[in-house]
Amino acid sequence: MTEPIVKGRNLVKRFGSVVGLNHADFDLYPGEVLAVIGDNGAGKSTLIKCFAGAHTPDEGEMWLQGEQVEFRSTHEARERGVETVFQTLAVAPALDVAANLYLGREERKSGPLGSILRMLDKKGMRQRSSDHLQNLGISTLQNITQAVETLSGGQRQAVSVARAAAFGSQVIILDEPTAALGVRESAKVLNLIQDLRGRGISVILISHNMPQVFEVADRIHVQRLGHRAAVVTPQTHSMNDAVAIMTGALQVPENEQTLAPLGSPA
C-alpha cells in the first residue's frame, strides 16, 4: 500500500494544564488534498503547527517520506520541503511581490558584489518570481514590483500561496486560506489548490468552510477533543455527517473510515 508522505502517531501537546493534542494520529498521502476540520479547540492548528515546526510535540512520533523527524523550528520544516501559509499570512506590506516571495531566502549577486558587498540580486529574484507566478497560473499579480500593502486580500493570499508553492517541494499547509476573502477571490484560491494537487504537491487544508472542503478535498480528517475522530471522503459522507462527527453526535467505526486514498494500491 502507498506510504503516507507525512505521518504522525500518538502526538501529545500540552500548554500547561490545557491539552492541545491527545494522542492524535495523522496521515497525508502523496499528491492529495487533505482537509482538516473540527470545532474550535479541537486541536486543528496545534496539529498542523507540529508538522510546520511551530510546535514540538511533547510525546509521539512524526515521519516525513518514511523518515522520522522532529522539527524544532519552521525553518527546519521549510528546509525539508514543508511550507505553511498561516492565517496571519506573514507578508511584509511595505515590500513588493518579488521581495515577499523571497522573504527569508534572499539571493545575492554573483561574484564579489554578492560575497563581499552582500548586494541582493533584485533583478534576478524579480525575474524568477515572475516565472513562478506564470508557472502557477496566477494572473491576478501583474506587477511584481507593486507593494503588497496596495494589494487586495485575495492578491495577498495569492502571494503567500505562491511563496509556499515555489519552495514547498513536498507539502503545503494552508490554514484558513479563504477566511477573509470574498466569493470570487476564494474561488481563485481553491483553483490554485487544485492546480497544486495536479502538480503532485500534497496539500493540507484547514478550513471551517464545509462547501469549500467538500469541493476540493480528497479526504477529510475530522479532529475532535485533541485527536483524530474519523477520516471520511466527500463520496462516502455528507456535510451533515462531517458536522455530526465534529460534535460527537456520529461515531464512525474505523473499518468504515477512509484511512487511505480511494483506489490506492494495496
C-alpha positions in Angstrom: 0.0 0.0 0.0 1.2 3.6 -0.7 3.0 5.0 2.3 2.0 8.4 3.7 4.3 11.3 2.8 3.5 12.7 6.3 2.6 10.6 9.3 2.0 11.3 13.0 1.3 8.8 15.7 0.2 9.4 19.3 1.0 13.1 19.2 0.6 14.9 22.5 1.0 18.6 23.0 0.2 20.3 26.3 0.1 24.0 27.2 0.3 24.0 30.9 -2.9 22.3 32.1 -4.5 22.5 28.7 -4.1 19.5 26.4 -4.0 20.6 22.7 -3.3 17.2 21.3 -4.4 14.0 23.0 -2.6 11.0 21.3 -3.5 12.3 17.8 -2.8 10.3 14.6 -2.4 11.8 11.2 -1.7 10.6 7.6 -1.2 12.6 4.4 -0.6 10.8 1.2 1.4 11.9 -1.9 -0.5 14.2 -4.3 -3.7 14.6 -2.3 -5.6 17.5 -0.7 -6.4 16.5 2.9 -8.8 18.8 4.7 -8.6 19.1 8.4 -11.8 20.1 10.1 -13.0 20.4 13.7 -14.7 22.7 16.2 -12.9 25.5 17.9 -10.4 24.0 20.4 -10.3 20.6 18.6 -6.6 20.9 18.1 -6.5 21.5 14.3 -4.0 24.4 14.4 -1.9 22.7 17.1 -1.7 19.6 14.9 -0.5 21.3 11.8 1.8 23.5 13.7 3.7 20.4 14.8 4.3 19.5 11.2 5.1 23.1 10.3 7.8 23.3 13.0 5.9 26.0 15.0 5.3 23.5 17.9 7.3 20.5 19.1 5.1 17.6 20.4 5.6 16.6 24.0 5.0 12.9 23.0 4.6 10.9 19.9 6.4 10.5 16.6 6.3 12.1 13.2 7.6 10.9 9.8 8.3 12.7 6.5 8.7 10.5 3.5 9.3 7.5 5.7 12.0 9.2 7.8 11.3 10.1 11.4 11.6 13.8 12.0 11.4 16.3 14.8 11.1 19.9 13.7 12.4 22.5 16.2 11.5 25.5 14.0 9.6 26.5 10.9 13.0 26.9 9.2 13.8 23.2 9.8 10.4 22.3 8.3 10.9 24.5 5.3 14.4 23.0 4.7 12.6 19.6 4.4 10.1 20.9 1.9 7.2 21.6 4.2 5.8 25.1 3.6 3.0 26.7 5.7 0.7 29.6 5.0 -0.6 30.7 8.4 -3.8 32.7 8.8 -1.8 35.8 9.5 -0.2 35.4 6.1 3.2 36.7 7.4 3.8 39.1 4.5 5.8 42.3 4.6 3.3 45.0 3.5 6.0 47.6 2.5 7.9 45.2 0.3 6.9 44.3 -3.3 5.6 41.0 -4.5 9.0 39.6 -5.5 10.7 40.6 -2.2 7.9 38.8 -0.4 8.3 35.7 -2.4 12.0 35.6 -1.5 11.4 36.8 2.1 14.0 35.0 4.2 15.5 33.4 1.1 17.1 36.5 -0.4 19.6 35.7 -3.1 22.8 37.7 -3.6 24.5 38.8 -6.8 27.3 36.5 -8.1 30.9 37.4 -7.6 32.4 40.0 -5.3 29.3 42.1 -5.3 27.4 39.4 -3.5 30.1 37.7 -1.5 31.9 40.9 -0.3 29.4 43.7 -0.7 26.5 41.4 0.0 24.3 43.0 -2.6 21.0 41.4 -3.4 20.2 40.1 -6.9 16.9 42.0 -7.1 16.7 41.8 -10.9 17.2 38.0 -10.8 14.7 37.5 -7.9 12.1 39.6 -9.8 12.6 37.5 -13.0 12.3 34.2 -11.1 9.3 35.5 -9.2 7.6 36.3 -12.4 8.4 32.8 -13.7 7.0 31.2 -10.5 3.7 33.1 -10.8 3.4 32.2 -14.5 4.1 28.6 -13.9 1.4 28.5 -11.1 -1.1 30.2 -13.4 -1.5 33.2 -11.1 -2.8 36.0 -13.3 -4.0 38.4 -10.5 -0.5 39.7 -9.8 0.5 41.5 -12.9 3.1 43.8 -11.4 5.7 42.0 -9.2 7.2 45.4 -8.2 3.9 46.5 -6.6 3.9 46.9 -2.8 1.9 44.2 -1.1 0.1 46.8 1.1 -1.6 48.0 -2.1 -3.0 44.5 -3.0 -6.4 43.1 -2.2 -7.0 40.4 0.3 -7.1 37.7 -2.4 -3.9 39.0 -4.1 -2.1 38.9 -0.7 -3.3 35.4 -0.2 -2.0 34.5 -3.7 1.4 35.9 -2.8 1.6 33.7 0.3 0.4 30.6 -1.5 2.8 31.3 -4.4 5.7 31.6 -2.0 4.8 28.3 -0.4 4.3 26.6 -3.8 7.6 28.0 -5.2 9.6 26.5 -2.4 7.4 23.8 -0.9 8.7 20.7 -2.7 6.9 18.2 -0.6 3.9 19.6 1.4 2.0 22.8 1.6 -0.1 23.6 4.7 -2.9 26.2 4.3 -4.5 27.5 7.5 -7.9 29.0 6.7 -6.7 30.4 3.3 -10.2 31.9 2.3 -11.4 33.1 5.8 -11.1 36.8 4.9 -11.9 36.6 1.2 -15.0 37.1 -0.9 -16.6 34.5 -3.2 -14.6 35.4 -6.3 -11.2 35.6 -4.6 -12.0 32.4 -2.6 -12.7 30.6 -5.9 -9.2 31.6 -7.2 -7.5 30.2 -4.1 -9.5 26.9 -4.5 -8.4 26.7 -8.1 -4.8 27.2 -7.1 -5.1 24.4 -4.5 -6.4 22.1 -7.3 -3.5 23.2 -9.5 -1.0 22.3 -6.8 -2.6 18.8 -6.5 -2.3 18.5 -10.2 1.5 19.2 -9.9 1.8 16.3 -7.4 2.2 18.5 -4.3 0.4 17.3 -1.2 -1.8 19.9 0.4 -3.2 20.1 4.0 -6.2 22.5 4.1 -7.5 23.7 7.4 -10.9 25.2 7.0 -14.3 25.9 8.6 -16.0 26.3 5.2 -17.7 23.0 4.5 -18.7 23.6 0.9 -15.2 24.5 0.0 -13.8 21.5 1.9 -16.2 19.2 0.0 -15.3 20.9 -3.3 -11.5 20.3 -3.2 -10.7 17.7 -0.6 -9.8 14.1 -1.5 -10.1 13.0 2.2 -11.3 14.8 5.3 -9.6 14.4 8.7 -12.0 15.2 11.5 -10.3 16.5 14.6 -12.3 16.3 17.9 -11.1 16.8 21.5 -7.4 16.8 20.5 -7.4 13.6 18.5 -8.5 12.1 15.1 -12.2 11.2 15.4 -12.5 10.0 11.8 -11.3 10.2 8.2 -14.0 10.4 5.6 -14.4 11.5 2.0 -16.9 13.6 0.1 -18.0 10.4 -1.7 -18.8 8.5 1.5 -20.2 11.1 3.9 -22.2 14.3 3.6 -21.6 17.7 5.1 -24.1 16.9 7.8 -22.2 13.7 8.6 -19.0 15.7 9.0 -20.6 18.2 11.4 -22.1 15.4 13.4 -18.7 13.7 13.7 -17.2 17.0 14.8 -19.8 17.4 17.6 -19.7 13.8 18.6 -23.3 13.1 17.5 -22.0 10.5 15.0 -19.4 7.8 15.6 -17.6 6.3 12.6 -16.1 2.8 13.2 -12.5 2.5 11.9 -13.4 -0.1 9.4 -15.8 2.5 7.8 -13.2 5.2 7.6 -11.1 6.1 4.6 -7.7 6.0 6.2 -6.0 5.8 2.8 -7.0 7.5 -0.5 -9.6 5.7 -2.5 -8.0 3.5 -5.2 -4.5 3.4 -3.6 -2.6 0.2 -4.4 -2.8 -2.5 -1.7 
